Amino acid sequence: MAKYVMALDQGTTSSRCILFNEKGLIESVAQKEFTQIFPTPGWVEHNPEEIWFTQLSVAREALQNVDATASDIAAIGITNQRETTVVWDRHTGAPVYNAIVWQCRRTSNICDELKAEGFDQIVKAKTGLIMDAYFSGTKVKWILDHVEGARERAEKGDLLFGTIDTWLIWNLTKGAVHVTDYSNASRTMLFNIHTLEWDKEILEKLNIPLCMLPEVKPSSCVYGMSDPSLLGGEIPIAGAAGDQQAALFGQTCFEPGTAKNTYGTGCFLLMNTGGQAIESRNGLLTTIAWGIGDKVEYALEGSVFMAGAAIQWLRDELRIIDHASHTETYAKAVPDTNGVYVVPAFTGLGAPYWDQYARGAILGLTRGVKKEHFIRATLESLAYQTFDVLKAMQEDSGIELKTLKVDGGACANNFLMQFQTDILGVPVQRPEVIETTALGAAYLAGLAVGYWKDLEDARNNWAISKTFKPKMAEEKQNELLEGWHRAVGHSLGWAN
Ligand code: G3P
């Protein structure tokens, strides 16, 4: 029997490969960061070729780390930064433009025009999404409108569109398979989450030809075999899900009402709502969690655009830390932020504010503010943003969360997790394996090929490493939150 399942985790800032064993434990990891392209303020791009090459090279490295060959791998599961849009030539495989990243704001004006016509209501009813530059639809339109000859080529059937899962599967199969899964399709703003079809009315409105869209399949099924020249043999590609939905699966949130929060580049709180697509009244998204067999499950999602990326900004742009993990020591070196709030609205604000024109703000500066306060305030902003989406989620679902399961890189930060539980007033559970995004993709793939028998196998593997319990007095909580909300108020609409 094969020893491992391979998860390819293509995130916003790095490509990773993890090999998991039957217990859901990590046996091998390889990771490579890749170039972030910021052509002009508010625009974000990636080079699709670099995404593919880094992903392939980490897959090879992960195999080498444990002297494994293709025959040791039961299946490949793919998980990815969602919404990021690639358009390429079906004959040559060459992208016609860089990938337009989910964070990119270049299509805000297209969204404004659609909103002015009231089309946002139609989009919300059909796709569960809020009209925002975040999603793929307006990004595809932008490419077809701005790259010379692109629309004619697309109409002739020469160009293909894909989110990153689609782009990777297409490359892994050397152009044989053009598919996506339900969870990724539900983030394009082109997919009707109720009828489970690409939506003709939205496609027409955005002038996007249907023939460039991938076939939509369940999240756990064999899409095709990897080309033998790539990883030394054929391996079934048997699972795919957007990274936040994969993390929900990896956290074994299989029952309606269970939720997780992932602290990655952004911060994404998702609650499983079972077979019911709940429409939000509080700025959350309704999205497809996954499709297994002929059943689709839904989730409510609070999407926060900047979380770990704000810590990266401290490291790479401000250069006031050398390593993300050092933030914990700095934050603990001071008793509070000395009145400082950092609102990391670098690419606008997502849930529950949905302001495309909000921009970052630092408030409450006085002469005594030190680097430590500043770092602490940036970390605290992750917890405040989570508070805002959790509150909206409880209002929408009518469910009081008893605990919050957390994962993603920044959940290793003990200061942040303690502050998070204090601000929420709800215990926070950190599992043993915090790579739940990759684990979820591995489970989806492993279940499709019988490596794992059923969901019970995954449930048995899940274990808590640490529970953080709230200690802060309610008065303090309220005082801090009041300051945060005032600070957010100052960042809204700034770039308009
Ligand atoms: O919707 C964007 C999200 O999928 C990005 O995830 O992990 O790269 O922050 P991550």
Residues whose N, C-alpha, C, O or C-beta is under 5 A from the ligand:
A	BS01	G3P	G11 T12 N80 Q81 R82 W102 D243 Q244 G264 T265 G266
